[in-house]
Amino acid sequence: MKHLRQYIRGLLLESIALDIEIGDIVLTGKFKNKRTVVKSISKDEYGHPTINGKSILKFKIEKQLPKKKWSAKSREELSKGL
């Protein structure tokens, strides 16, 4: 029972909850202004989460930003959709 508890505790501490799905748009790059569409979500050899093969420790989730901070292309698509 003790081992099971330790195993479950390890899994819970290891999880990272992100509101990102394939097809979402994230802003990457040095200034977080390059629009990137999420094609894959995985882990690297060190167990760190990655998006499209790159570290996710440096990005912004566009759908969680105010509309005025979205990329120009996304704002244009939004205005065409309305």
mmCIF file as gemmi writes it, N, C-alpha and C atoms, coordinates in Angstrom:
data_model
loop_
_atom_site.group_PDB
_atom_site.id
_atom_site.type_symbol
_atom_site.label_atom_id
_atom_site.label_alt_id
_atom_site.label_comp_id
_atom_site.label_asym_id
_atom_site.label_entity_id
_atom_site.label_seq_id
_atom_site.pdbx_PDB_ins_code
_atom_site.Cartn_x
_atom_site.Cartn_y
_atom_site.Cartn_z
_atom_site.occupancy
_atom_site.B_iso_or_equiv
_atom_site.pdbx_formal_charge
_atom_site.auth_seq_id
_atom_site.auth_asym_id
_atom_site.pdbx_PDB_model_num
ATOM 1 N N . MET Axp A 1 ? 0.818 -1.191 0 1 0 ? 1 A 1
ATOM 2 C CA . MET Axp A 1 ? 0 0 0 1 0 ? 1 A 1
ATOM 3 C C . MET Axp A 1 ? 0.866 1.26 0 1 0 ? 1 A 1
ATOM 4 N N . LYS Axp A 2 ? 1.974 1.198 0.726 1 0 ? 2 A 1
ATOM 5 C CA . LYS Axp A 2 ? 2.86 2.348 0.802 1 0 ? 2 A 1
ATOM 6 C C . LYS Axp A 2 ? 3.458 2.668 -0.567 1 0 ? 2 A 1
ATOM 7 N N . HIS Axp A 3 ? 3.828 1.642 -1.312 1 0 ? 3 A 1
ATOM 8 C CA . HIS Axp A 3 ? 4.411 1.844 -2.63 1 0 ? 3 A 1
ATOM 9 C C . HIS Axp A 3 ? 3.385 2.429 -3.608 1 0 ? 3 A 1
ATOM 10 N N . LEU Axp A 4 ? 2.142 1.97 -3.488 1 0 ? 4 A 1
ATOM 11 C CA . LEU Axp A 4 ? 1.081 2.489 -4.347 1 0 ? 4 A 1
ATOM 12 C C . LEU Axp A 4 ? 0.85 3.972 -4.077 1 0 ? 4 A 1
ATOM 13 N N . ARG Axp A 5 ? 0.84 4.344 -2.813 1 0 ? 5 A 1
ATOM 14 C CA . ARG Axp A 5 ? 0.666 5.744 -2.443 1 0 ? 5 A 1
ATOM 15 C C . ARG Axp A 5 ? 1.806 6.606 -2.995 1 0 ? 5 A 1
ATOM 16 N N . GLN Axp A 6 ? 3.025 6.116 -2.884 1 0 ? 6 A 1
ATOM 17 C CA . GLN Axp A 6 ? 4.176 6.857 -3.396 1 0 ? 6 A 1
ATOM 18 C C . GLN Axp A 6 ? 4.109 6.992 -4.913 1 0 ? 6 A 1
ATOM 19 N N . TYR Axp A 7 ? 3.678 5.936 -5.588 1 0 ? 7 A 1
ATOM 20 C CA . TYR Axp A 7 ? 3.561 5.964 -7.038 1 0 ? 7 A 1
ATOM 21 C C . TYR Axp A 7 ? 2.516 6.988 -7.469 1 0 ? 7 A 1
ATOM 22 N N . ILE Axp A 8 ? 1.364 6.981 -6.842 1 0 ? 8 A 1
ATOM 23 C CA . ILE Axp A 8 ? 0.293 7.927 -7.183 1 0 ? 8 A 1
ATOM 24 C C . ILE Axp A 8 ? 0.722 9.352 -6.872 1 0 ? 8 A 1
ATOM 25 N N . ARG Axp A 9 ? 1.375 9.567 -5.757 1 0 ? 9 A 1
ATOM 26 C CA . ARG Axp A 9 ? 1.861 10.894 -5.398 1 0 ? 9 A 1
ATOM 27 C C . ARG Axp A 9 ? 2.866 11.398 -6.427 1 0 ? 9 A 1
ATOM 28 N N . GLY Axp A 10 ? 3.735 10.513 -6.91 1 0 ? 10 A 1
ATOM 29 C CA . GLY Axp A 10 ? 4.702 10.886 -7.937 1 0 ? 10 A 1
ATOM 30 C C . GLY Axp A 10 ? 4.03 11.291 -9.234 1 0 ? 10 A 1
ATOM 31 N N . LEU Axp A 11 ? 2.982 10.566 -9.624 1 0 ? 11 A 1
ATOM 32 C CA . LEU Axp A 11 ? 2.246 10.92 -10.84 1 0 ? 11 A 1
ATOM 33 C C . LEU Axp A 11 ? 1.558 12.268 -10.712 1 0 ? 11 A 1
ATOM 34 N N . LEU Axp A 12 ? 0.969 12.541 -9.572 1 0 ? 12 A 1
ATOM 35 C CA . LEU Axp A 12 ? 0.267 13.8 -9.365 1 0 ? 12 A 1
ATOM 36 C C . LEU Axp A 12 ? 1.22 14.988 -9.353 1 0 ? 12 A 1
ATOM 37 N N . LEU Axp A 13 ? 2.383 14.807 -8.772 1 0 ? 13 A 1
ATOM 38 C CA . LEU Axp A 13 ? 3.35 15.892 -8.726 1 0 ? 13 A 1
ATOM 39 C C . LEU Axp A 13 ? 3.963 16.147 -10.101 1 0 ? 13 A 1
ATOM 40 N N . GLU Axp A 14 ? 3.944 15.138 -10.965 1 0 ? 14 A 1
ATOM 41 C CA . GLU Axp A 14 ? 4.569 15.237 -12.267 1 0 ? 14 A 1
ATOM 42 C C . GLU Axp A 14 ? 3.669 15.89 -13.31 1 0 ? 14 A 1
ATOM 43 N N . SER Axp A 15 ? 2.385 15.919 -13.102 1 0 ? 15 A 1
ATOM 44 C CA . SER Axp A 15 ? 1.476 16.406 -14.131 1 0 ? 15 A 1
ATOM 45 C C . SER Axp A 15 ? 1.505 17.93 -14.238 1 0 ? 15 A 1
ATOM 46 N N . ILE Axp A 16 ? 1.361 18.404 -15.471 1 0 ? 16 A 1
ATOM 47 C CA . ILE Axp A 16 ? 1.277 19.834 -15.76 1 0 ? 16 A 1
ATOM 48 C C . ILE Axp A 16 ? 0.002 20.039 -16.566 1 0 ? 16 A 1
ATOM 49 N N . ALA Axp A 17 ? -0.915 20.816 -16.036 1 0 ? 17 A 1
ATOM 50 C CA . ALA Axp A 17 ? -2.183 21.035 -16.717 1 0 ? 17 A 1
ATOM 51 C C . ALA Axp A 17 ? -2.084 22.287 -17.582 1 0 ? 17 A 1
ATOM 52 N N . LEU Axp A 18 ? -2.229 22.121 -18.891 1 0 ? 18 A 1
ATOM 53 C CA . LEU Axp A 18 ? -2.2 23.238 -19.827 1 0 ? 18 A 1
ATOM 54 C C . LEU Axp A 18 ? -3.476 23.23 -20.646 1 0 ? 18 A 1
ATOM 55 N N . ASP Axp A 19 ? -3.961 24.402 -20.964 1 0 ? 19 A 1
ATOM 56 C CA . ASP Axp A 19 ? -5.17 24.526 -21.769 1 0 ? 19 A 1
ATOM 57 C C . ASP Axp A 19 ? -4.765 24.676 -23.234 1 0 ? 19 A 1
ATOM 58 N N . ILE Axp A 20 ? -4.027 23.686 -23.745 1 0 ? 20 A 1
ATOM 59 C CA . ILE Axp A 20 ? -3.547 23.714 -25.119 1 0 ? 20 A 1
ATOM 60 C C . ILE Axp A 20 ? -3.953 22.417 -25.799 1 0 ? 20 A 1
ATOM 61 N N . GLU Axp A 21 ? -4.462 22.55 -27.009 1 0 ? 21 A 1
ATOM 62 C CA . GLU Axp A 21 ? -4.822 21.388 -27.809 1 0 ? 21 A 1
ATOM 63 C C . GLU Axp A 21 ? -4.187 21.533 -29.18 1 0 ? 21 A 1
ATOM 64 N N . ILE Axp A 22 ? -4.128 20.454 -29.925 1 0 ? 22 A 1
ATOM 65 C CA . ILE Axp A 22 ? -3.599 20.503 -31.277 1 0 ? 22 A 1
ATOM 66 C C . ILE Axp A 22 ? -4.512 21.404 -32.11 1 0 ? 22 A 1
ATOM 67 N N . GLY Axp A 23 ? -3.903 22.324 -32.84 1 0 ? 23 A 1
ATOM 68 C CA . GLY Axp A 23 ? -4.655 23.291 -33.638 1 0 ? 23 A 1
ATOM 69 C C . GLY Axp A 23 ? -4.712 24.668 -33 1 0 ? 23 A 1
ATOM 70 N N . ASP Axp A 24 ? -4.377 24.769 -31.71 1 0 ? 24 A 1
ATOM 71 C CA . ASP Axp A 24 ? -4.355 26.077 -31.045 1 0 ? 24 A 1
ATOM 72 C C . ASP Axp A 24 ? -3.169 26.893 -31.56 1 0 ? 24 A 1
ATOM 73 N N . ILE Axp A 25 ? -3.191 28.177 -31.275 1 0 ? 25 A 1
ATOM 74 C CA . ILE Axp A 25 ? -2.126 29.084 -31.699 1 0 ? 25 A 1
ATOM 75 C C . ILE Axp A 25 ? -1.393 29.574 -30.458 1 0 ? 25 A 1
ATOM 76 N N . VAL Axp A 26 ? -0.065 29.476 -30.51 1 0 ? 26 A 1
ATOM 77 C CA . VAL Axp A 26 ? 0.771 29.999 -29.432 1 0 ? 26 A 1
ATOM 78 C C . VAL Axp A 26 ? 1.735 31.005 -30.038 1 0 ? 26 A 1
ATOM 79 N N . LEU Axp A 27 ? 2.172 31.948 -29.233 1 0 ? 27 A 1
ATOM 80 C CA . LEU Axp A 27 ? 3.123 32.959 -29.678 1 0 ? 27 A 1
ATOM 81 C C . LEU Axp A 27 ? 4.491 32.598 -29.132 1 0 ? 27 A 1
ATOM 82 N N . THR Axp A 28 ? 5.464 32.414 -30.01 1 0 ? 28 A 1
ATOM 83 C CA . THR Axp A 28 ? 6.8 31.981 -29.625 1 0 ? 28 A 1
ATOM 84 C C . THR Axp A 28 ? 7.828 32.987 -30.108 1 0 ? 28 A 1
ATOM 85 N N . GLY Axp A 29 ? 9.08 32.691 -29.908 1 0 ? 29 A 1
ATOM 86 C CA . GLY Axp A 29 ? 10.169 33.555 -30.349 1 0 ? 29 A 1
ATOM 87 C C . GLY Axp A 29 ? 10.699 34.402 -29.214 1 0 ? 29 A 1
ATOM 88 N N . LYS Axp A 30 ? 11.736 35.144 -29.494 1 0 ? 30 A 1
ATOM 89 C CA . LYS Axp A 30 ? 12.381 35.958 -28.465 1 0 ? 30 A 1
ATOM 90 C C . LYS Axp A 30 ? 11.429 36.967 -27.838 1 0 ? 30 A 1
ATOM 91 N N . PHE Axp A 31 ? 10.595 37.606 -28.656 1 0 ? 31 A 1
ATOM 92 C CA . PHE Axp A 31 ? 9.676 38.61 -28.153 1 0 ? 31 A 1
ATOM 93 C C . PHE Axp A 31 ? 8.244 38.094 -28.053 1 0 ? 31 A 1
ATOM 94 N N . LYS Axp A 32 ? 8.053 36.775 -28.187 1 0 ? 32 A 1
ATOM 95 C CA . LYS Axp A 32 ? 6.732 36.117 -28.097 1 0 ? 32 A 1
ATOM 96 C C . LYS Axp A 32 ? 5.744 36.749 -29.077 1 0 ? 32 A 1
ATOM 97 N N . ASN Axp A 33 ? 6.193 36.946 -30.326 1 0 ? 33 A 1
ATOM 98 C CA . ASN Axp A 33 ? 5.335 37.552 -31.328 1 0 ? 33 A 1
ATOM 99 C C . ASN Axp A 33 ? 5.239 36.726 -32.606 1 0 ? 33 A 1
ATOM 100 N N . LYS Axp A 34 ? 5.847 35.559 -32.652 1 0 ? 34 A 1
ATOM 101 C CA . LYS Axp A 34 ? 5.774 34.704 -33.837 1 0 ? 34 A 1
ATOM 102 C C . LYS Axp A 34 ? 4.623 33.72 -33.666 1 0 ? 34 A 1
ATOM 103 N N . ARG Axp A 35 ? 3.683 33.758 -34.573 1 0 ? 35 A 1
ATOM 104 C CA . ARG Axp A 35 ? 2.479 32.921 -34.51 1 0 ? 35 A 1
ATOM 105 C C . ARG Axp A 35 ? 2.843 31.5 -34.921 1 0 ? 35 A 1
ATOM 106 N N . THR Axp A 36 ? 2.532 30.514 -34.043 1 0 ? 36 A 1
ATOM 107 C CA . THR Axp A 36 ? 2.823 29.116 -34.317 1 0 ? 36 A 1
ATOM 108 C C . THR Axp A 36 ? 1.585 28.284 -34.029 1 0 ? 36 A 1
ATOM 109 N N . VAL Axp A 37 ? 1.217 27.406 -34.961 1 0 ? 37 A 1
ATOM 110 C CA . VAL Axp A 37 ? 0.087 26.508 -34.776 1 0 ? 37 A 1
ATOM 111 C C . VAL Axp A 37 ? 0.608 25.226 -34.134 1 0 ? 37 A 1
ATOM 112 N N . VAL Axp A 38 ? -0.058 24.746 -33.088 1 0 ? 38 A 1
ATOM 113 C CA . VAL Axp A 38 ? 0.363 23.541 -32.377 1 0 ? 38 A 1
ATOM 114 C C . VAL Axp A 38 ? 0.033 22.328 -33.241 1 0 ? 38 A 1
ATOM 115 N N . LYS Axp A 39 ? 1.068 21.564 -33.606 1 0 ? 39 A 1
ATOM 116 C CA . LYS Axp A 39 ? 0.888 20.357 -34.406 1 0 ? 39 A 1
ATOM 117 C C . LYS Axp A 39 ? 1.099 19.105 -33.573 1 0 ? 39 A 1
ATOM 118 N N . SER Axp A 40 ? 1.967 19.194 -32.551 1 0 ? 40 A 1
ATOM 119 C CA . SER Axp A 40 ? 2.209 18.027 -31.701 1 0 ? 40 A 1
ATOM 120 C C . SER Axp A 40 ? 2.598 18.485 -30.298 1 0 ? 40 A 1
ATOM 121 N N . ILE Axp A 41 ? 2.213 17.693 -29.324 1 0 ? 41 A 1
ATOM 122 C CA . ILE Axp A 41 ? 2.565 17.931 -27.928 1 0 ? 41 A 1
ATOM 123 C C . ILE Axp A 41 ? 3.232 16.654 -27.434 1 0 ? 41 A 1
ATOM 124 N N . SER Axp A 42 ? 4.461 16.766 -26.912 1 0 ? 42 A 1
ATOM 125 C CA . SER Axp A 42 ? 5.189 15.576 -26.487 1 0 ? 42 A 1
ATOM 126 C C . SER Axp A 42 ? 6.174 15.942 -25.377 1 0 ? 42 A 1
ATOM 127 N N . LYS Axp A 43 ? 7.098 15.036 -25.104 1 0 ? 43 A 1
ATOM 128 C CA . LYS Axp A 43 ? 8.152 15.258 -24.112 1 0 ? 43 A 1
ATOM 129 C C . LYS Axp A 43 ? 9.499 15.067 -24.781 1 0 ? 43 A 1
ATOM 130 N N . ASP Axp A 44 ? 10.52 15.776 -24.282 1 0 ? 44 A 1
ATOM 131 C CA . ASP Axp A 44 ? 11.862 15.568 -24.806 1 0 ? 44 A 1
ATOM 132 C C . ASP Axp A 44 ? 12.577 14.495 -23.991 1 0 ? 44 A 1
ATOM 133 N N . GLU Axp A 45 ? 13.859 14.31 -24.269 1 0 ? 45 A 1
ATOM 134 C CA . GLU Axp A 45 ? 14.602 13.231 -23.607 1 0 ? 45 A 1
ATOM 135 C C . GLU Axp A 45 ? 14.768 13.448 -22.106 1 0 ? 45 A 1
ATOM 136 N N . TYR Axp A 46 ? 14.563 14.659 -21.634 1 0 ? 46 A 1
ATOM 137 C CA . TYR Axp A 46 ? 14.67 14.961 -20.211 1 0 ? 46 A 1
ATOM 138 C C . TYR Axp A 46 ? 13.327 14.934 -19.503 1 0 ? 46 A 1
ATOM 139 N N . GLY Axp A 47 ? 12.258 14.668 -20.239 1 0 ? 47 A 1
ATOM 140 C CA . GLY Axp A 47 ? 10.926 14.616 -19.656 1 0 ? 47 A 1
ATOM 141 C C . GLY Axp A 47 ? 10.207 15.952 -19.63 1 0 ? 47 A 1
ATOM 142 N N . HIS Axp A 48 ? 10.81 16.987 -20.247 1 0 ? 48 A 1
ATOM 143 C CA . HIS Axp A 48 ? 10.173 18.3 -20.289 1 0 ? 48 A 1
ATOM 144 C C . HIS Axp A 48 ? 9.149 18.339 -21.416 1 0 ? 48 A 1
ATOM 145 N N . PRO Axp A 49 ? 8.007 18.966 -21.213 1 0 ? 49 A 1
ATOM 146 C CA . PRO Axp A 49 ? 6.988 19.029 -22.269 1 0 ? 49 A 1
ATOM 147 C C . PRO Axp A 49 ? 7.446 19.921 -23.43 1 0 ? 49 A 1
ATOM 148 N N . THR Axp A 50 ? 7.067 19.515 -24.654 1 0 ? 50 A 1
ATOM 149 C CA . THR Axp A 50 ? 7.427 20.279 -25.843 1 0 ? 50 A 1
ATOM 150 C C . THR Axp A 50 ? 6.211 20.458 -26.745 1 0 ? 50 A 1
ATOM 151 N N . ILE Axp A 51 ? 6.23 21.516 -27.533 1 0 ? 51 A 1
ATOM 152 C CA . ILE Axp A 51 ? 5.226 21.761 -28.569 1 0 ? 51 A 1
ATOM 153 C C . ILE Axp A 51 ? 5.978 21.877 -29.877 1 0 ? 51 A 1
ATOM 154 N N . ASN Axp A 52 ? 5.586 21.066 -30.854 1 0 ? 52 A 1
ATOM 155 C CA . ASN Axp A 52 ? 6.245 21.011 -32.165 1 0 ? 52 A 1
ATOM 156 C C . ASN Axp A 52 ? 7.747 20.767 -32.019 1 0 ? 52 A 1
ATOM 157 N N . GLY Axp A 53 ? 8.139 20.004 -31.023 1 0 ? 53 A 1
ATOM 158 C CA . GLY Axp A 53 ? 9.542 19.663 -30.821 1 0 ? 53 A 1
ATOM 159 C C . GLY Axp A 53 ? 10.365 20.717 -30.116 1 0 ? 53 A 1
ATOM 160 N N . LYS Axp A 54 ? 9.75 21.82 -29.677 1 0 ? 54 A 1
ATOM 161 C CA . LYS Axp A 54 ? 10.476 22.885 -28.992 1 0 ? 54 A 1
ATOM 162 C C . LYS Axp A 54 ? 9.942 23.043 -27.573 1 0 ? 54 A 1
ATOM 163 N N . SER Axp A 55 ? 10.791 23.521 -26.695 1 0 ? 55 A 1
ATOM 164 C CA . SER Axp A 55 ? 10.425 23.707 -25.295 1 0 ? 55 A 1
ATOM 165 C C . SER Axp A 55 ? 9.211 24.618 -25.148 1 0 ? 55 A 1
ATOM 166 N N . ILE Axp A 56 ? 8.3 24.264 -24.243 1 0 ? 56 A 1
ATOM 167 C CA . ILE Axp A 56 ? 7.12 25.105 -24.047 1 0 ? 56 A 1
ATOM 168 C C . ILE Axp A 56 ? 7.302 26.069 -22.885 1 0 ? 56 A 1
ATOM 169 N N . LEU Axp A 57 ? 8.505 26.167 -22.408 1 0 ? 57 A 1
ATOM 170 C CA . LEU Axp A 57 ? 8.745 27.065 -21.288 1 0 ? 57 A 1
ATOM 171 C C . LEU Axp A 57 ? 8.813 28.52 -21.746 1 0 ? 57 A 1
ATOM 172 N N . LYS Axp A 58 ? 8.772 28.75 -23.051 1 0 ? 58 A 1
ATOM 173 C CA . LYS Axp A 58 ? 8.888 30.104 -23.59 1 0 ? 58 A 1
ATOM 174 C C . LYS Axp A 58 ? 7.821 30.336 -24.646 1 0 ? 58 A 1
ATOM 175 N N . PHE Axp A 59 ? 6.604 30.584 -24.236 1 0 ? 59 A 1
ATOM 176 C CA . PHE Axp A 59 ? 5.541 30.858 -25.194 1 0 ? 59 A 1
ATOM 177 C C . PHE Axp A 59 ? 4.378 31.541 -24.494 1 0 ? 59 A 1
ATOM 178 N N . LYS Axp A 60 ? 3.455 32.091 -25.287 1 0 ? 60 A 1
ATOM 179 C CA . LYS Axp A 60 ? 2.209 32.668 -24.792 1 0 ? 60 A 1
ATOM 180 C C . LYS Axp A 60 ? 1.069 31.951 -25.491 1 0 ? 60 A 1
ATOM 181 N N . ILE Axp A 61 ? -0.012 31.678 -24.78 1 0 ? 61 A 1
ATOM 182 C CA . ILE Axp A 61 ? -1.19 31.063 -25.368 1 0 ? 61 A 1
ATOM 183 C C . ILE Axp A 61 ? -2.09 32.189 -25.848 1 0 ? 61 A 1
ATOM 184 N N . GLU Axp A 62 ? -2.293 32.247 -27.156 1 0 ? 62 A 1
ATOM 185 C CA . GLU Axp A 62 ? -2.987 33.391 -27.74 1 0 ? 62 A 1
ATOM 186 C C . GLU Axp A 62 ? -4.425 33.519 -27.264 1 0 ? 62 A 1
ATOM 187 N N . LYS Axp A 63 ? -5.141 32.406 -27.106 1 0 ? 63 A 1
ATOM 188 C CA . LYS Axp A 63 ? -6.55 32.492 -26.728 1 0 ? 63 A 1
ATOM 189 C C . LYS Axp A 63 ? -6.741 32.997 -25.298 1 0 ? 63 A 1
ATOM 190 N N . GLN Axp A 64 ? -5.676 33.048 -24.498 1 0 ? 64 A 1
ATOM 191 C CA . GLN Axp A 64 ? -5.778 33.561 -23.141 1 0 ? 64 A 1
ATOM 192 C C . GLN Axp A 64 ? -5.353 35.027 -23.036 1 0 ? 64 A 1
ATOM 193 N N . LEU Axp A 65 ? -4.884 35.604 -24.141 1 0 ? 65 A 1
ATOM 194 C CA . LEU Axp A 65 ? -4.49 37.01 -24.157 1 0 ? 65 A 1
ATOM 195 C C . LEU Axp A 65 ? -5.688 37.874 -24.515 1 0 ? 65 A 1
ATOM 196 N N . PRO Axp A 66 ? -5.659 39.164 -24.164 1 0 ? 66 A 1
ATOM 197 C CA . PRO Axp A 66 ? -6.708 40.078 -24.64 1 0 ? 66 A 1
ATOM 198 C C . PRO Axp A 66 ? -6.673 40.139 -26.164 1 0 ? 66 A 1
ATOM 199 N N . LYS Axp A 67 ? -7.806 40.384 -26.783 1 0 ? 67 A 1
ATOM 200 C CA . LYS Axp A 67 ? -7.907 40.374 -28.248 1 0 ? 67 A 1
ATOM 201 C C . LYS Axp A 67 ? -6.932 41.355 -28.908 1 0 ? 67 A 1
ATOM 202 N N . LYS Axp A 68 ? -6.65 42.487 -28.267 1 0 ? 68 A 1
ATOM 203 C CA . LYS Axp A 68 ? -5.754 43.472 -28.872 1 0 ? 68 A 1
ATOM 204 C C . LYS Axp A 68 ? -4.293 43 -28.895 1 0 ? 68 A 1
ATOM 205 N N . LYS Axp A 69 ? -3.955 41.981 -28.127 1 0 ? 69 A 1
ATOM 206 C CA . LYS Axp A 69 ? -2.589 41.462 -28.109 1 0 ? 69 A 1
ATOM 207 C C . LYS Axp A 69 ? -2.416 40.232 -28.996 1 0 ? 69 A 1
ATOM 208 N N . TRP Axp A 70 ? -3.48 39.797 -29.693 1 0 ? 70 A 1
ATOM 209 C CA . TRP Axp A 70 ? -3.383 38.666 -30.617 1 0 ? 70 A 1
ATOM 210 C C . TRP Axp A 70 ? -2.539 39.07 -31.819 1 0 ? 70 A 1
ATOM 211 N N . SER Axp A 71 ? -2.05 38.091 -32.565 1 0 ? 71 A 1
ATOM 212 C CA . SER Axp A 71 ? -1.294 38.383 -33.783 1 0 ? 71 A 1
ATOM 213 C C . SER Axp A 71 ? -2.227 39.017 -34.815 1 0 ? 71 A 1
ATOM 214 N N . ALA Axp A 72 ? -1.667 39.769 -35.74 1 0 ? 72 A 1
ATOM 215 C CA . ALA Axp A 72 ? -2.469 40.475 -36.74 1 0 ? 72 A 1
ATOM 216 C C . ALA Axp A 72 ? -3.289 39.5 -37.583 1 0 ? 72 A 1
ATOM 217 N N . LYS Axp A 73 ? -2.701 38.365 -37.917 1 0 ? 73 A 1
ATOM 218 C CA . LYS Axp A 73 ? -3.411 37.384 -38.733 1 0 ? 73 A 1
ATOM 219 C C . LYS Axp A 73 ? -4.624 36.821 -37.993 1 0 ? 73 A 1
ATOM 220 N N . SER Axp A 74 ? -4.483 36.551 -36.713 1 0 ? 74 A 1
ATOM 221 C CA . SER Axp A 74 ? -5.6 36.028 -35.923 1 0 ? 74 A 1
ATOM 222 C C . SER Axp A 74 ? -6.711 37.057 -35.778 1 0 ? 74 A 1
ATOM 223 N N . ARG Axp A 75 ? -6.333 38.333 -35.575 1 0 ? 75 A 1
ATOM 224 C CA . ARG Axp A 75 ? -7.348 39.387 -35.478 1 0 ? 75 A 1
ATOM 225 C C . ARG Axp A 75 ? -8.091 39.535 -36.798 1 0 ? 75 A 1
ATOM 226 N N . GLU Axp A 76 ? -7.372 39.403 -37.909 1 0 ? 76 A 1
ATOM 227 C CA . GLU Axp A 76 ? -7.999 39.495 -39.228 1 0 ? 76 A 1
ATOM 228 C C . GLU Axp A 76 ? -8.966 38.336 -39.434 1 0 ? 76 A 1
ATOM 229 N N . GLU Axp A 77 ? -8.562 37.115 -39.061 1 0 ? 77 A 1
ATOM 230 C CA . GLU Axp A 77 ? -9.439 35.956 -39.181 1 0 ? 77 A 1
ATOM 231 C C . GLU Axp A 77 ? -10.68 36.119 -38.302 1 0 ? 77 A 1
ATOM 232 N N . LEU Axp A 78 ? -10.517 36.695 -37.127 1 0 ? 78 A 1
ATOM 233 C CA . LEU Axp A 78 ? -11.637 36.903 -36.22 1 0 ? 78 A 1
ATOM 234 C C . LEU Axp A 78 ? -12.628 37.909 -36.819 1 0 ? 78 A 1
ATOM 235 N N . SER Axp A 79 ? -12.126 38.974 -37.419 1 0 ? 79 A 1
ATOM 236 C CA . SER Axp A 79 ? -13.025 39.983 -37.994 1 0 ? 79 A 1
ATOM 237 C C . SER Axp A 79 ? -13.745 39.455 -39.243 1 0 ? 79 A 1
ATOM 238 N N . LYS Axp A 80 ? -13.104 38.572 -40.004 1 0 ? 80 A 1
ATOM 239 C CA . LYS Axp A 80 ? -13.742 37.971 -41.173 1 0 ? 80 A 1
ATOM 240 C C . LYS Axp A 80 ? -14.829 36.973 -40.753 1 0 ? 80 A 1
ATOM 241 N N . GLY Axp A 81 ? -14.609 36.32 -39.623 1 0 ? 81 A 1
ATOM 242 C CA . GLY Axp A 81 ? -15.568 35.331 -39.136 1 0 ? 81 A 1
ATOM 243 C C . GLY Axp A 81 ? -16.851 35.951 -38.608 1 0 ? 81 A 1
ATOM 244 N N . LEU Axp A 82 ? -16.797 37.218 -38.202 1 0 ? 82 A 1
ATOM 245 C CA . LEU Axp A 82 ? -17.976 37.884 -37.653 1 0 ? 82 A 1
ATOM 246 C C . LEU Axp A 82 ? -18.804 38.445 -38.715 1 0 ? 82 A 1
